[in-house]
C-alpha cells in the first residue's frame, strides 16, 4: 500500500495515443492530468489535444473518439511540452500501466530535441497496475478497479479520453489507498456487537465454484491475439 505524506502533491495522469508502440512512429494525441494534495482533488487540471502528424486507423479512433480531422489544427507536442512539464514537475505521478504512458512521454520529450528531461528526472511514479497486483494477487484493468471500488458511475466514459480516465483513476486511487483500519471487510450487514471489520470464514461445506475451461477455438484465438500484441512490440499487462 502506498503511503501518502502530508502535503504531498500527486498528479494523476493518462494519455491517448495513435497506437501502442512509439518505435513504430505512434504519437500522443491527448494528455490529461488532475492534481491531488492530501488525498483531496484540488480542481487543478492540465489537458491538451495534440496533432500527432500521424494518420490514425479507424480502430484506434473508435477507442478514444478523436478523429484525424479534429486533431489537424491542434498544437504539436513541442508547443505544449514546457507547459506540460511545468504542471507535473516535482509531483508524484499516478498512472495506470505507467510503462506505456511514460514510454510515450519520454519518446515525445526526445523528439522535441531541446534537451528536455525524461519523466523520471522530474517526477516520481506510482503505477496503480502494480499496486493492483499487490492488492488482488494479479494486475487489474482500470475498468475492473472502477467497478470493484464502485466509482465507475462517477464518470461518463463513452470514450476513453485522457482527462476522463485520469479523473476516474483519481477516484480509484483514493479508494485503493484508504487506511486499512477504515476498510469494512465484512460481507453483508452487521448486527449487535459483532465487529464489522472481523474476517468471516466461508463454511467448509459450501458449494464449490464451477470452473469453465476455454474451448480449443478460444485458446487458439487467444494465442493469435497474443501474437499480434507481440508483433507490435508490447506485452499483456498480466506479464
C-alpha positions in Angstrom: 0.0 0.0 0.0 1.3 3.4 -1.0 1.9 5.8 2.0 0.7 9.4 1.4 2.9 12.1 3.0 1.4 15.3 4.3 1.1 18.0 1.7 2.4 15.5 -1.0 1.4 16.6 -4.4 0.0 13.9 -6.7 -0.7 14.3 -10.4 -3.0 11.6 -11.8 -2.2 11.2 -15.5 -3.4 9.5 -18.6 -2.6 9.7 -22.3 -4.3 8.7 -25.5 -2.2 7.7 -28.5 -2.3 6.8 -32.2 -1.2 3.2 -31.4 0.7 1.1 -28.9 4.3 1.4 -29.9 6.2 4.7 -30.3 9.0 2.9 -32.1 6.6 2.4 -35.0 6.0 6.2 -35.2 3.0 6.4 -32.9 2.4 9.6 -31.0 0.5 11.1 -28.2 -2.8 12.7 -29.2 -4.2 13.7 -25.7 -2.8 14.3 -22.2 -5.0 14.6 -19.2 -3.9 15.3 -15.6 -5.7 16.1 -12.3 -4.0 17.4 -9.2 -4.4 16.0 -5.7 -3.0 17.2 -2.4 -3.5 15.4 0.9 -5.8 12.9 -0.9 -8.1 15.7 -2.0 -8.7 16.8 -5.6 -7.8 20.5 -5.9 -9.7 21.2 -9.1 -6.5 22.0 -11.0 -6.1 20.1 -14.2 -3.9 20.0 -17.3 -5.4 19.0 -20.6 -4.2 19.2 -24.1 -5.2 17.7 -27.5 -2.1 17.2 -29.7 -1.7 17.0 -33.5 0.3 13.7 -33.9 1.2 14.3 -37.5 0.2 10.7 -37.9 -2.8 9.2 -39.8 -4.8 7.1 -37.3 -6.6 3.9 -38.2 -10.3 3.7 -37.6 -9.8 1.0 -35.0 -7.9 3.5 -32.8 -10.3 6.3 -33.4 -13.1 4.1 -32.2 -11.4 3.7 -28.8 -10.8 7.4 -27.9 -13.1 9.1 -30.4 -10.5 11.6 -31.6 -10.5 11.9 -35.4 -7.7 12.9 -37.7 -9.8 15.9 -38.8 -10.3 17.0 -35.2 -6.6 16.9 -34.3 -5.4 18.5 -37.5 -5.4 22.1 -36.2 -4.3 21.2 -32.6 -0.8 22.2 -31.4 2.2 19.9 -31.8 3.7 18.3 -28.7 6.7 20.6 -28.9 4.3 23.5 -28.5 2.8 22.2 -25.2 5.9 20.3 -23.8 7.1 23.0 -21.4 3.6 23.8 -20.0 3.1 20.1 -19.5 6.4 19.7 -17.7 5.7 22.7 -15.6 2.5 21.1 -14.4 3.9 17.7 -13.5 7.3 18.8 -12.3 8.1 17.7 -8.7 4.9 15.7 -8.3 4.3 12.0 -7.8 2.7 10.8 -11.0 0.0 8.2 -10.5 -0.6 6.3 -13.7 -2.3 3.0 -14.6 0.2 0.9 -16.6 2.9 3.6 -16.3 5.3 1.7 -18.6 3.0 2.6 -21.6 2.4 6.3 -20.8 5.9 7.1 -19.6 7.4 5.3 -22.7 5.3 7.6 -24.9 6.1 10.7 -22.9 9.9 10.1 -22.9 9.7 9.4 -26.7 7.9 12.8 -27.2 10.4 14.6 -25.0 13.3 13.2 -27.1 11.6 14.2 -30.3 11.3 17.8 -29.2 15.1 17.9 -29.3 15.5 20.7 -26.9 17.3 18.7 -24.2 14.2 18.1 -22.2 14.5 15.8 -19.2 13.0 12.4 -19.1 9.9 11.7 -16.9 11.8 10.0 -14.0 14.1 13.0 -13.9 11.3 15.4 -13.0 8.7 13.2 -11.2 8.4 10.1 -9.1 6.0 7.5 -10.5 3.4 5.2 -8.9 1.9 2.6 -11.2 -1.5 1.6 -10.0 -1.3 -1.5 -12.2 1.4 -2.8 -9.9 -0.5 -1.6 -6.8 -3.5 -3.7 -8.0 -1.3 -6.7 -8.4 -0.2 -6.3 -4.7 -3.7 -5.9 -3.6 -5.5 -8.5 -5.7 -2.8 -11.0 -6.5 -2.8 -10.1 -10.2 -2.9 -6.8 -12.1 -6.3 -5.4 -12.8 -7.6 -3.1 -15.5 -8.8 0.4 -14.7 -12.3 -0.7 -15.6 -12.1 -3.6 -13.2 -10.9 -1.4 -10.3 -13.5 1.3 -11.0 -16.3 -1.4 -10.7 -14.7 -3.0 -7.7 -14.5 0.3 -5.8 -17.9 1.3 -7.1 -16.7 4.6 -8.7 -17.4 3.6 -12.3 -20.7 5.6 -12.3 -19.0 8.8 -11.4 -17.6 9.5 -14.8 -19.1 9.2 -18.3 -16.7 7.0 -20.3 -18.4 6.7 -23.6 -14.9 7.2 -25.0 -11.6 6.6 -23.2 -10.4 10.2 -23.1 -7.2 11.0 -21.2 -8.7 13.6 -18.8 -11.8 11.4 -18.3 -9.6 8.4 -17.4 -7.3 10.5 -15.2 -10.4 11.7 -13.3 -11.6 8.1 -12.9 -8.2 6.9 -11.8 -8.1 9.6 -9.2 -11.3 8.2 -7.6 -9.9 4.7 -7.8 -6.6 5.8 -6.2 -8.4 7.4 -3.3 -10.2 4.1 -2.6 -7.1 2.0 -3.1 -5.1 3.9 -0.6 -7.6 4.3 2.2 -6.1 3.2 5.6 -6.7 -0.5 6.3 -8.5 0.4 9.5 -11.1 2.2 7.6 -12.0 -0.7 5.3 -15.1 -2.7 6.0 -14.0 -6.3 5.3 -17.3 -7.9 6.3 -19.9 -9.2 3.9 -23.5 -8.2 4.4 -24.9 -6.2 7.3 -23.5 -6.4 10.8 -25.7 -6.6 13.8 -25.4 -6.3 17.6 -21.9 -6.0 19.0 -20.3 -8.0 16.2 -17.1 -6.5 14.9 -17.9 -5.3 11.3 -14.2 -5.5 10.4 -13.8 -9.1 11.5 -12.8 -11.6 8.9 -15.6 -14.0 8.2 -14.7 -17.6 7.2 -16.8 -19.3 4.5 -18.3 -22.6 5.5 -16.1 -25.6 4.5 -19.2 -27.5 3.2 -20.1 -24.7 0.8 -20.8 -25.5 -2.9 -17.7 -25.2 -4.9 -17.5 -22.7 -7.8 -17.9 -24.2 -11.2 -14.8 -23.9 -13.4 -15.4 -23.5 -17.1 -12.4 -24.3 -19.3 -11.7 -22.4 -22.5 -12.6 -24.3 -25.7 -9.9 -25.2 -28.3 -11.2 -22.4 -30.6 -11.0 -19.9 -27.7 -7.5 -21.0 -26.8 -6.4 -20.6 -30.5 -8.0 -17.2 -30.8 -6.2 -16.1 -27.6 -2.9 -17.4 -28.9 -3.4 -15.4 -32.1 -4.2 -12.2 -30.2 -1.0 -12.5 -28.1 1.0 -12.9 -31.3 -0.4 -9.7 -32.7 0.4 -7.9 -29.4 4.0 -9.2 -29.5 4.4 -8.1 -33.2 3.5 -4.6 -32.1 6.3 -4.6 -29.5 4.1 -4.7 -26.5 3.1 -7.3 -23.9 0.0 -8.3 -21.9 -0.5 -6.3 -18.7 -0.5 -9.5 -16.7 3.0 -10.4 -17.7 
